[in-house]
Amino acid sequence: MPVSLTLNGQPRSLDADPQMPLLWAIRETAGLTGTKFGCGIAACGACTVHVNGAAVRSCVYPLSACEGAKVTTIEGLGGAHLVQQAWIAAQVPQCGYCQSGMIMAATALLAQKPSPSDADIDAAMTNICRCGTYPRVRQAIHEAARVASGASAKVTS
């Protein structure tokens, strides 16, 4: 039975098993491959997307829970989102595999807390980065918050 949702701002009906993890419905049924598979147990965060604005680990989130929901993937942010720009400026990506999930977690954090403290970032950013770019992630989130608030500051590495 198809599940109707809004995917990246567009109404969609995904014809897949309602118990299929949202990750696979996004990748296999909708053809959006920016959301990555990492661990399959919601531990690493590579699969993070937004459902109704909240960051969720899509590898364990059933498609059926998305009926009528607004789902946003990394593709839905567009290529010029201020968090993505801050990521590039701070040179966050190394191998890049975890980055779509990290960016989605960061954008959800900033939507909830426009000026997060280091403690807020540590609490929200539970994604795993094998390259260990956590200091740059924190720097990029602070920079994105400054840009969003209208303050100007240059990101340095």
Backbone hydrogen bonds, N-H to C=O, Kabsch-Sander energy under -0.5 kcal/mol:
donor,donor_aa,acceptor,acceptor_aa,energy
3,V,14,L,-2.3
4,S,2,P,-0.5
5,L,12,R,-2.6
6,T,69,A,-3.0
7,L,5,L,-0.6
7,L,10,Q,-2.9
8,N,6,T,-0.6
8,N,71,V,-3.1
10,Q,7,L,-1.6
12,R,5,L,-3.3
14,L,3,V,-2.8
15,D,13,S,-0.7
16,A,14,L,-1.3
20,M,17,D,-2.3
22,L,61,Y,-3.7
23,L,58,S,-2.3
24,W,21,P,-0.7
25,A,21,P,-1.7
26,I,22,L,-2.9
27,R,23,L,-2.6
28,E,24,W,-2.8
29,T,24,W,-0.9
29,T,25,A,-0.7
30,A,25,A,-2.3
32,L,26,I,-2.4
33,T,31,G,-0.7
36,K,46,A,-1.4
48,T,45,G,-1.8
49,V,56,V,-2.1
50,H,72,T,-2.6
51,V,54,A,-2.6
52,N,70,K,-3.7
54,A,51,V,-1.8
56,V,49,V,-3.0
58,S,47,C,-1.2
58,S,56,V,-1.0
60,V,57,R,-1.4
63,L,20,M,-2.7
64,S,18,P,-3.0
65,A,62,P,-1.4
66,C,63,L,-2.3
67,E,64,S,-1.3
68,G,4,S,-3.8
69,A,66,C,-2.8
71,V,6,T,-3.5
71,V,69,A,-0.6
72,T,50,H,-2.4
76,G,73,T,-1.1
77,L,73,T,-0.6
77,L,74,I,-1.0
78,G,74,I,-0.6
78,G,75,E,-0.8
81,H,78,G,-0.6
85,Q,81,H,-2.4
86,A,82,L,-2.2
87,W,83,V,-2.4
88,I,84,Q,-2.0
89,A,85,Q,-2.6
90,A,86,A,-2.3
91,Q,88,I,-1.2
92,V,87,W,-2.5
99,Q,96,G,-0.9
102,M,98,C,-2.3
103,I,99,Q,-2.9
104,M,100,S,-2.0
105,A,101,G,-2.3
106,A,102,M,-2.6
107,T,103,I,-2.5
108,A,104,M,-1.8
109,L,105,A,-2.2
110,L,106,A,-2.6
111,A,107,T,-1.6
112,Q,108,A,-1.5
113,K,109,L,-3.4
121,I,117,S,-2.3
122,D,118,D,-2.8
123,A,119,A,-2.2
124,A,120,D,-2.2
125,M,121,I,-3.0
126,T,124,A,-1.6
128,I,44,C,-3.0
130,R,128,I,-0.5
132,G,129,C,-1.4
136,R,133,T,-0.5
137,V,133,T,-2.3
138,R,134,Y,-2.5
139,Q,135,P,-2.1
140,A,136,R,-2.7
141,I,137,V,-2.4
142,H,138,R,-2.4
143,E,139,Q,-2.3
144,A,140,A,-2.7
145,A,141,I,-2.3
146,R,142,H,-2.2
147,V,143,E,-2.7
148,A,144,A,-2.5
149,S,145,A,-1.8
150,G,146,R,-0.6
150,G,147,V,-1.0
151,A,146,R,-1.5
